[in-house]
Amino acid sequence: KQSDVPKNKETHTGSLIEQLTTEKYECMVCCEVVRIVAPVWSCQNCYHVFHLNCIKKWARSPASQAEDGNSGWRCPACQNASTQVPKTYTCFCGKVHNPEWNRNEIPHSCGELCGKKRQCVDCPHLCNILCHPGPCPSCPAFVTKTCECRQTSHSVRCGQSTKIRCSNVCGNTLNCGKHSCTQVCHAGKCSPCQLTVQQVCYCGSNFKEVFCGTKEEFSDGFGNFSCQNICGKKLNCGRHNCTQVCHPQPCQLCPRLPQVVYRCPCGQTPLSKLLELGCVERKICTDPIPSCGKTCGKPLSCGSYEFVHTCESLCHEGDCRPCSHTSNIYCRCGFKKKVSLYNTYDLVFLVGVFFVLFLIAAITFMCDKRCNKKRSCGRHKCNEVCCVDTEHKCSLVCGRKLNCGLHRCEEPCHRGSCQTCWQTSFDELTCYCGESVIYPPVPCGTQPPECKKTCTRPHDCDHPVYHSCHSEEKCPPCTYLTQKWCMGKHELRSNIPCHLTDISCGLRCNQMLKCGMHKCKRICHKGECLIDEECKQPCVIPRLYCNHPCMAPCHPSSPCPTTSCCAKVRYPKKIHCELIAAISIATKLTDLQLGDSVEISRLITKKEMKQARLQCDEECLALQRNRRLAEALEIDDNSDPFNIRSSGPKYSDLLKEDARKDLKFVSDIEKEMRMLVEAVNKGKHTKKSHCYPPMNRDHRRIIHELAQVYGIESVSYDNEPKRNVVITAVKGKSICPSNTLTSVLDKEMQSRPPPPIPHYKQTDKSSGNSGLSKPLKEEPVIDYFDVQD
């Protein structure tokens, strides 16, 4: 059985069988591989295979619904609408539910004959190969078909859509029924007969030449037609002519014959009754018809639905006289009305027939209302005065650009898309290199043919060309990989496409600026370093008295401004570096404000120098004692022979104060740092890192200060509010202090003396004064470092 199944990978069916068997076919919904044992569903329009559960979810999702909302759900591949949602797993031919997988059969098939109807319209045979995915192959059977003229027959493959034509003359009878077709065997109906014949109208007054077999609107099928003129033939009476329009039937009897007329002209009285009253009997058609003498009373054409005007003349022969009444008449569109006051009966005798015709035309007046309806094109308004048109055809020219982009539509303005450009060129259309050619006639707007040859246009670079010949004026950019310097000439970058010119290496520019003091801090860039054409970096020239940098905006051509130094120094507390001379200058000097130079050392007294010095605390005394001891023992300051630094870590007062406020946070941080240092010292790795969660600025500062004590590197990353700290312990550099910050705080709490009991001074009872003793007046201390600029 397996030998009957097509295995050619180039066909649609063969490709599906190969991919499903090797489990390389992916479901378009979930993008997962379709397994051999997985339930699937196959679209009968595009033959794509999907997981059954995936197609169920897709069919119920809002994205799969058709645009009109009533056509069901759309296939993810071909967008073909289906009404029913698949519920069961069937084989490809639909015969077996839940087919079992057999190693010798196609996956998801039943192993029986397909039996589905082929796509060919004329093929009656069913598919005779095993159950398979994809479209059924073409029918291999041969059948006998006749040619278009049905004179010869040939053996062709079943379902072949090609029409068979022989070289014989058709010979079929044409539409006229008299002549036969002279064309060679052709498809479709034969063309109408092109021979011309002469036809005469029914009344015999007019002739015309038409194609043989042509049936006009008033044709009777035998070649005669109606000329739409008055017949004019003599009636059977021999005295009157026929007043009907040219007609095929015989003319009617004379309407004035005695045997035809039975009543008076108004039709109210029979002629038999008038004969009894003494009227003369009519013998021939020219005899006058007796009048009854009553009012005519026939309805006139000027009446309306509300009131019918009748003829007020006495019974008479011929047409009634015009109406003498007045009536309301409407404009032709029915928007306005007016009263007609014309007495046409009197005017006939006064001014003649031409004036009456003028008045009749004046009666049908036109209002001044303009029509606001859209014309048939849907773009323009009708804008006609007193419009009575129902179709509102647009008479303007379309004028839109056609698909060729060169010409405009010259047809009347219309709805929808314009037709394709009818202009053609009889010159050969070639590609740029001339290898590919489209021979004439070439429709207007046709693009040059695609050419597979390599592009022969001149290029800016000497690299090999990989793109094909094209019709665009500009070639694609060259993608050949080269080596190029970055914009700042820092490094030579490799694997850079040829068309890229501005390349940044990502390093800092570091080019010397025009000021001659600073370097550019921008990332490798193009063009000038200074955007504002003026350096705004802080000045690095040391100050005269404290050697701290000036920090004012760059001023290469002017001296540094005389401002107070705001740099923070560590001595043993963080203070602002204020020159002692500034105290005296701010209080005593006035010449300095005028720009004069003053010697500072002469203006400061010894008392002021003594008051300006910081008081030495316990930590300062310990440092001085250690320094004297190191000098006596000739110990280098950088060495640590007694393991003083590792045994007794130094925690700043600010860090201790923060730890007292949030002791739990500090203890957790120290525990994590100790674990990290122990892990890196005992492990194989030289470095280990730990990332803390995002936290505020105060907590990050605590981590950085503790990291200095433990010898751990700490870096902050990201921006607020997600800024966090990452610490890195290095083997041999990071240490675990013997005394943690929490233990130091506990010792200080234990060694701190109890708070003093407040002492109240007892006064003499006889004096009658009882109360607290006044505190001693202390001398105020002046802080010279709190002077404002």
C-alpha positions, 0 to 999 in steps of 0.5 A: 500500500505504501508504494502508492503514496507520493513521496516527492518532497517537491509536491505539497502532499509529499512535503507534508508527509515528509515533515509529519513523519520526521516530526518537523512540521510546526503548528501555526498557532502554538509554534510547537512541533506536531507529534505523531501521536498528537490529535490534529485538524487539517484545513480543507482549503489550504491543507495546513495541519494544526493541533486539535486543541490549538484550533479549538482555542483559535476558533473561539477567540475574538481574533479569529472571527470573520469581518462581517461577524456572521461567516464563522471563524477564519483559518489562521493560514488561508483566512478561509471562513468556516461555520463549524468548530472542529470537535473530533480527531479524524483522519485526513479523508474523514472516515476514521475517528481517532486513528491509531498510529501505525509505523508503516502508515502515514501519521494521522491517516487511516491507511485506507483509500482516500476516496475524496472527490478531486478538485477537477470539475470534469473528473468523475473519478475519486482519489485512488491513493491511500489516506494522505494530507494535502491536495489529491493528485491529478486523475491519471485516467484518460477520457475521450473529449470532443473539440469545440465544434464537436466534429472530432474527438481526442483522448486526453487526461481526465480533468484536463482543463485545456479546451480541444480545438480542431482545424475545421470550419465551425459550420454551426447555424448563426443567430439569424437561422439562415447562415452558418459560422465560417470561423475555425473551431473556437470556444464559446458561442458563435459571433452574430451574423455580420451580413446586412439586410434591408428592412422596411417599416410596417407602414412602408414609408421608411427603410433601414439596413441592419445585421442579419438576425438583428431584432430591434425593439419593435421588430415582429421577427420577420424583418419589419419594424415600426418607424414610430410615425403616424401610419397615414394609410386610408381606412376602409371608408376611403375618406379618412386616414389612420391616425395610429402609430406605425403598427404591424396589424391591419388598420382599425375601422373608421371611428366615424362610421354610422355602425360604429357611433352609437352616442352623441359626441359627449356620450351622454345620450344615445343616437336612437333617442335623438332620432326619435326627437327628429334628428337626421339619421347618418348614412356615411362617416362624413355626416355630422354626429347629432348633438344632445345640447347638454354641457359636455362635462368631459374631464380636462387635463388641467385638473388635479387630485383635489378638484377635476375640471370639466368642459363647460361647452355644449356637446360638441365634436373634436377636442374640448376648449382650454379650461378657463378656471384657475388652479394651483400648479407646482414646480416640476420638483414639487417644492413650490406651488403657485396659482395659474390665472391664465384664461387660455380660451380667450387668448386663443382668439386674441393673440394666436396659437404661438402665444398660447404655446408660450403661456403653456410653457410658462405654466410649468415653472421652476423653483430656485431650490438646488438639489443637494443629492450626491451624483452617481459618482458619490463624490460631487453634488447634483446642484441643479435648480429644481431637479427632477432627475432620479439617477443624477448622473455625473457629467464631470471627468474622473481625472484620477491617476491610473495605476501606471502613475503617468496618465489620468482617467478620462472617463466620466466620474464614477464609483470604485477603482479606475480601469487599467491604463489603456495606453501601451508601448511598442518599444522593448522594455529591458533591465539596466544591463539589457539581459532581460527583455519584455517584448512589445506590446508593453502595457503602460506602467509595467515595471522593468523585468527582474534580472538575475545577473550581477549589478553592473552599475558603478559603485563607490567602493571596490568591494565585490558586488553581491546584489542583482541587477535592479531598476532602482537608481540607487544601489543597496548599501554595501555590506562587505565587512571591513575595519574602520576607525571610530569617530574619535580615533580611539580604536580600529573596529573590525567586522564593520559593514562598508556603508557605515561611516559614523562608528562609536567605540563606546569609550570616553572621548578624552580629547583636549578641549580649547581651554587647555585644562579639561578633556572631553567627557562625552562618549566617542562622538562625531564633530566638535567636542563642545556643544555650547562652544564653552567649557563648563567643567569645574576648574582644577587649579589649586587654591592658594591657602588650602590647595583644594581645587577651585571648582568654579566653572572653567575660566582659562583667561581669568583668575580664579574667583575669591570664594570660600572653599566648600570642600569636605575634609576628614579631620577627625570630623567632617567640616567645611574647609574654611580658611582661618583668615576668612573669619577676620576678613569677613568681620574686619576688612573692608579693603578686600571688598574693594579689590585690594590685596591684604596680608592675612597673617598680620590680621589674625591674633593669637587669641583668634587662632586659639579659638578657631582650633578644634578641641581634641577629643578622645579619638584624637588623643589616642591617635597622637599617643599611637603616633608617638609610640610608633616614632619611639619604636621606629614603626612604619605608619603603613605597617600593622605589627600588632594587628590593631586595624583588623582587631579593632575596626573603626566605625564612624560616629555617623554610622553608629548613630544610624545603627542605633536608629535601625539596629535590625537592618545593620545586623542583617547587613553585617551578617550577609557580609560576614557570610560572603567573606567567609565563603570567598576565603574558604572557596575556590573562587577569588571573587563573590558578589551579592546584590541587595534589593532596591533601597533608599539613599540612607540604607545604601550609604550604610552598606557602603561604609560597612563595606569599607570596614570589611574590605569589600567593594561596593557599587550602586547600579540603576536609577531611582527608585530601583537603585540598588547596591552590589557588593563583591568580596575579594579573596585575601583582601576582604576580612571579617572584623572581630568586633561587629558594629552591633557588639560595639554598640552593646559594649558602649551601652554597658559601659555608659554611666547611669544618668545623673539624678537631678539635684535641687538646691535647698534654700533657707525656709526662713527666707520664704523662697523655695524653688530651683537654683538658677544655673550658672551662666556659662560663657558662650562659645563662638564657632568660627567655622559656621561663618556664611559667605 
